[in-house]
Structures are given as C-alpha cells and as structure tokens.
Amino acid sequence: MLKLCLAEMSEMGVYQWAREQVEVCLTQAAEQQLDPLMALRALLSAVVERNASARGAFDLAAELEFLAANLDEQRDYSFMRP
C-alpha cells in the first residue's frame, strides 16, 4: 500500500494526493455506514492531533485560523502559508 501511495504522489502534487485519500476514507466510511460528516470531523481531529505532535501549537493554530478564515471553494490555498 505504501509503495502505491508513493507512486501516486510522484505523479501528482501532495495536495491532490491528500484530497484523493480523503475520498478513499469517505468511501470506506460509507461502506461501514458511518455518517460522512462525523467521518470528516474524526479525520480532521486525527490530522490536527498528529500535526500538533510534529510542530508548534502556535504555528498549527495560525494555519488552521488562516484556513478557516479563507474558506472559499473557488480558490486553492495550498501554495500559501500563514
């Protein structure tokens, strides 16, 4: 599985890869009859928790605040950092 993920990443950007992984997770959640909104919330919580262990809380909070303040479906903010 890891080799497949690494091969996929080499053909696309990391943000596109992440979006596709979320879709895979949502498909798996649906197969288990889990609520999609709750699955997304659980995924977000797990990602924030894992991210917090790898970087400072201030940096993570600034990025999350930036993302929340700039929720715009028409724009890709992946190139920006707070």
C-alpha atoms as one frame of an Amber mdcrd trajectory, in Angstrom:
protein
   0.000   0.000   0.000   2.793   2.431   0.868   4.547   1.781  -2.445   1.292
   2.538  -4.253   0.865   5.790  -2.309   4.429   6.863  -3.049   3.999   6.040
  -6.739   0.763   8.025  -6.839   2.417  11.009  -5.144   5.202  11.118  -7.714
   2.597  11.611 -10.445   0.588  14.321  -8.677   1.026  17.052  -6.140   0.792
  16.281  -2.460  -2.416  18.322  -2.084  -4.176  16.407  -4.848  -2.941  13.159
  -3.311  -4.383  14.215   0.075  -7.745  15.090  -1.479  -7.895  11.672  -3.111
  -7.013   9.970   0.172  -9.903  11.783   1.866 -12.234  10.442  -0.822 -10.922
   6.927  -0.197 -11.548   7.355   3.529 -15.074   8.633   2.924 -15.815   5.673
   0.668 -14.600   3.323   3.385 -16.677   5.176   5.985 -19.784   4.853   3.800
 -19.144   1.116   3.435 -19.219   0.918   7.239 -22.379   3.063   7.317 -20.645
   5.884   9.162 -22.002   9.399   8.903 -19.839  11.295   6.374 -19.782  14.497
   8.433 -18.675  12.612  11.534 -16.033  10.783   9.482 -14.680  14.114   8.231
 -14.645  15.527  11.748 -12.812  12.460  13.035 -10.281  12.674  10.200  -9.711
  16.374  10.872  -9.236  15.702  14.564  -6.734  12.917  13.869  -4.784  15.061
  11.398  -4.649  18.024  13.796  -3.545  15.747  16.634  -0.797  14.175  14.519
   0.270  17.576  13.160   0.464  19.056  16.662   2.959  16.410  17.660   5.240
  17.422  14.780   5.199  21.208  15.071   4.478  24.020  17.463   0.947  24.757
  18.610   1.228  28.428  17.606   2.225  27.552  14.039  -0.548  24.978  13.724
  -3.152  27.328  15.217  -2.125  30.095  12.793  -2.503  27.771   9.815  -5.893
  26.494  10.997  -7.112  30.050  11.599  -5.953  31.050   8.118  -7.739  28.104
   6.521 -10.934  28.763   8.479 -10.916  32.477   7.659 -10.408  31.796   3.964
 -12.907  29.052   3.236 -13.536  29.609  -0.440 -14.357  26.657  -2.660 -13.180
  28.545  -5.737  -9.614  29.047  -4.521  -6.724  26.683  -3.879  -4.740  27.947
  -0.900  -2.281  25.055  -0.858   0.559  27.300  -2.020   0.100  29.795   0.839
   1.226  29.633   4.432   0.331  31.995   7.277
